[in-house]
Amino acid sequence: MGRIFIIFLITLLTSVNALACNLAIDTYTSVQDGSWDVAATWGNNGNNTPGFNDHIVISSGDSVYHNGNEIIGRLRIQSFGTLQSNSTLRVAESYTNNGAHYGTGALRLVGNNDSIVGAGLLETTSMSRADGFRVIYPGSSITIRNTTFRLPNNDTLVNRGTLTMENSSFDGNGSGIIKNDNNAMLLSNSPGVINSGAGELEASAFGNTVNYNASSDQNIFIPISTYYNLTLEGGGTTKSLVARTKIDHDLKVDGPTLSLIDTFSITIGRDLDLVDGVLDAQNGLVEFDGISAQSIKGHVTFHDVRLNSSGGVAITQDSMRVMGSLWLDAGSFNTNDRLTILSNAGGDGSIGPITGGSISGDVTMQRYIGSDSTNWRFLGSPTTNAIISDWQDDFITAGYPGSHYPSFNFKSILGYDETVLGFSYSGAV
C-alpha cells in the first residue's frame, strides 16, 4: 500500500512539472520580417514560435504577420515596427504600440488594470475591444483609425494621455465608458465619439479636453455629467448641440459653426472663445455661471444670454450682440463698449430684469423701423445730454422751428425733464 502511494506521488509531481514547463512564459523578439509561425522570424529561438501567454516584441523596422488566432501576455511594437493581424489577437497584459498595428483581425485586450502605452497606430477592419479596465498612460499618444472599438459589460477605458479617433468610434454595447482623465486629450474627427446609445463619455476631470475636429458635420455627444474643456474645429462644418450641455471651463470654437438646434442651452463656466467660429444660437440660451472671471472673445450673436457669474463677465475682444433677452442675475458685466442689443423686422432684443450684479460700459440699443411705418415716434433717449441733431440727422422731423417740416401740426420731438416736479410739456425742445 505504501509503495502504491509513492508511485502515485511521483506520477503527480511529474505531471505538475510537465504542466509548469508547458506554461513557461518566454519572450520572442523579431529579428526580421516574416510570419509569426516561422521560427526564423524570431531568430530560430530554440526552433520555437510564440505560444500561449508569451511576451512578444516587434523590433524597429520589422514587419510581422499572423494568420491564426493568438493569445499572448504582453505585446510591444517598437518605433517603425509593424504587426499585421489577419485574425484575432488577444493580449492579456500590457499593450505597447509605438509603431503600427493593422489588419483584418480584431485586437482584444482581455486583461484587467493593464496599460496601453505608446505613440502608435491601431487600424483593424474587425471590431476591436477592451474587456475589463484599461488605462492609456500619461505621455502616450494613441491613434485609432477606421476602427470600431467596443467597451462591453460596463468596462472602462481611461485616457490619461492623448487619444485620437480617426473615422472611428467607441461602441459601448450600451454600458461601456470612455473616461477622459485629468489633463487628457480626446480628439475625434468621426461623426460621433460614441455610437448613439452605445456607451457613455465621462469628460469632467480637471484639465481634460474633448476636441471635435472632423472636416464634416458632427453632433456633440452628451457626457455623463459635464465637459471640462470643449474645443470645436473644422472650418466650413457644423457642430450641433443635441441636448442641454454644461462646460465647466472653456469653450473654444475655431472655424466651424456651433449650432444650438432649436431651444437647447449651453452653460459655460469660464471663457467663450470664437476663433473664426460662428455661434448659431437659434432660440437657445447661453449661460455664464463661473466662480472666476469669465471672458467673451470673438464676434458672437446670442439669442438669449444669462449672466450668473460671481466672478464677473467681460467682453474682451471683438463684439457681442443679443437678439433675444439679456438677463443679469449675479456678478459684474463689463461690456467694454462692445455690446449691441439687436433689432430687425423679426423682433427687438431687450435687457431683461437685472436681479443682481451690475453693468458697466456702453450698450448700443437698436430699434427697427420699417420704411412704411411711423412707429418711430415711440422712440426715446434714456440718456442725458442728448441733443436734437442726434435725432434729426437720422429721422424726418416736423412741428417745430428748425425741423424738416416746421409748419406741420404734429410735433415729432418732445422733451421731458424728470428733475421738474409734476409733468412738463413744452412742445419741441
C-alpha angles and dihedrals in degrees: 000000000000091000092052089053091051093050091049092050092050090049091050093050090048090053092049091050091050091050091050090053091050091051095048111131118226132183117233118197120188118237099181145004115287152090124326088229097055116090093213089065087067097040095267090290096197085322086286134131128211117287141179114334095353120147116247130204120187104201124225110278095014124118116204129179135189129196100185130069111270135195115197140164108228131006125199122179110189125214111295090009119128133205119190112198112195092172136024118308117195117198115193099184135022122351114206119180122176094149132036131306115185144141145104094288126088126249113224119190100200102170126096126233090005128139137253109204138172146049100269142120129257116194120163127159091210120072110270124202148186119221118201123357120334130178129205101212125233112270093030121122110194123180121201111194131187090347137122108218118200127208104187134184098021090306118159135217111198117202114204096158132035119309119186121194111199112188085331137112143188120252109197094180085237096302114049122108132215108199122197102206132201113322092350125143125220116186124187129184091171127104087257136005090223127024110254111274091358104105146331138269123216110195108151099100117123116279097357122137133204113201124195104196109155120143086230134056118292138189115228107239115230110237127217091262120341144332116247097201122003121192125185121195137166117096117235094021135106124232108197128208105216100183141009108301135189126204115195096200132002132002113197122184109188110179109332133084117258108212120196092195113221112325102342117135135216126202121205124199099191133359134359110207119182104190103184085323132125132224112213096193096173102176095328132123127238115198129191111204107157128143092215128058112291130203136201115211130181135027102306133172117197128191098202122002129182123197111204100149121137088195093055132241129247133185098228103170139029115337145312125211131187122205097175125024135326116210125190113198103158143355133028123300118204112192093185084212090291102110125104125182102212132223131185141149089287096059148297129279118227146189107243128208114316101219094169143353127037143263125227129179132043122307121202112214118200125197121188116225118189119226092240097046135088093197089115086090088081092065121112139182111230092189134091125246094031112155133201094250089062087066103028095064089058104038140040107250134197146177104048139069111281094024124121090254107023095171094056111111095225115083108215100189121051131178130226125185112192091194090070115086114243124000120322122197116173102153119236119018 
